[in-house]
Amino acid sequence: MWCLDDEDIMRLKTILDRFHSSLDDDYGKDEVNSFFDLLLEHYLSIKRIQLVLNPEYVITKEQELLFLGALEVLKSNTPIQYVIGETEFYGLPFKVNEHTLIPRPETEELVSLIIEGVTSSTVEKSLNLLDIGTGSGCISISLAKNLPAAKVHALDISEAALTIAKQNAELNGVEVVFIHDDILNPDMSTSTGYDIIVSNPPYVRNLEKAEIKPNVLDNEPHLALFVDDENPLQFYKAICEFAKAKLKVGGVLYFEINEYLGQDMIQLLEDFGFKSIVLKQDLFGKDRMIKCTK
Ligand SMILES: C[S@@+](CC[C@H](N)C(=O)[O-])C[C@H]1O[C@@H](n2cnc3c(N)ncnc32)[C@H](O)[C@@H]1O
């Protein structure tokens, strides 16, 4: 029987102990356990219970190096999603990297709102949808998956993000038409009229940087996050302008928004002449989503 030399093996439990001694002060024990669970699944395709049932579980030198490499990266504040290169959104797997924002739970609420809006409506379901600032593709791909009759388009200025979004569409077995464009200076020549336009654009003001955790600030793309303090609704204004031309009459515009700018958003949408404006709170009670009709 083939067996490993002692120096080639390492007890998984020893690695877990090393994770706790290196990371608990920064992240807390529970979060470190959840990092380790994700790494167990990612590198070994096993669940924590297998380690609990077999505390002597051993791994090879190569596997040990994977875990210790991940530990080094986590020590430098890199989010676990970038360490393993994937995350889950709306129950679906998504690849992520330093060019894509890590999808947030609040954005899942926005996707739910749209799906509820479409499925509760009695009108024709083969809708034309556009997601502006798609990043990893989390919004557009979840919509395509859950609204199979819809024709989904997704736009971003970042080619690197679009590369990942395309991989995610393939990973999830959906068709999305990806568009490389700058929404602040968009190509208006296409003739498409949309039934729904959705966007989670950059909306964090520089003055809010103090509220942002260092692991976000140091690792997630600033192109996806920040706007000038003097013009925090810049993207929303540009998208309203775009929607005036490209959203069908009766079509619906959905936004994720900065929790501090709900009233400014209502004013903006009224100024653009949109109707049936509804401001919605997220699970934490913060103004986070807004919808309106053209
Ligand atoms: C807040 S992230 C949202 C990403 C993804 N939709 C999500 O919800 O996780 C904003 C996205 O807008 C994109 N973006 C930034 N400036 C843009 C521009 N001028 N035109 C189009 N997209 C832009 C960024 O590349 C980023 O992917």
The ligand as a Gaussian input file, in Angstrom:
#p B3LYP/6-31G(d) Opt

LIG

0 1
 C      -21.122000      49.236000      -8.028000
 S      -20.411000      48.324000      -9.359000
 C      -21.747000      47.196000      -9.684000
 C      -21.292000      45.873000     -10.208000
 C      -22.402000      44.820000     -10.252000
 N      -23.505000      45.267000     -11.094000
 C      -22.920000      44.530000      -8.854000
 O      -24.069000      44.927000      -8.557000
 O      -22.204000      43.900000      -8.066000
 C      -20.484000      49.506000     -10.685000
 C      -20.017000      49.033000     -12.053000
 O      -20.099000      50.161000     -12.941000
 C      -19.010000      50.097000     -13.844000
 N      -18.753000      51.468000     -14.356000
 C      -18.033000      52.459000     -13.763000
 N      -18.015000      53.553000     -14.554000
 C      -18.738000      53.239000     -15.667000
 C      -19.073000      53.951000     -16.852000
 N      -18.668000      55.220000     -17.049000
 N      -19.829000      53.334000     -17.791000
 C      -20.242000      52.050000     -17.608000
 N      -19.953000      51.328000     -16.506000
 C      -19.214000      51.914000     -15.541000
 C      -17.857000      49.541000     -13.042000
 O      -16.877000      48.975000     -13.871000
 C      -18.602000      48.513000     -12.145000
 O      -18.583000      47.252000     -12.742000

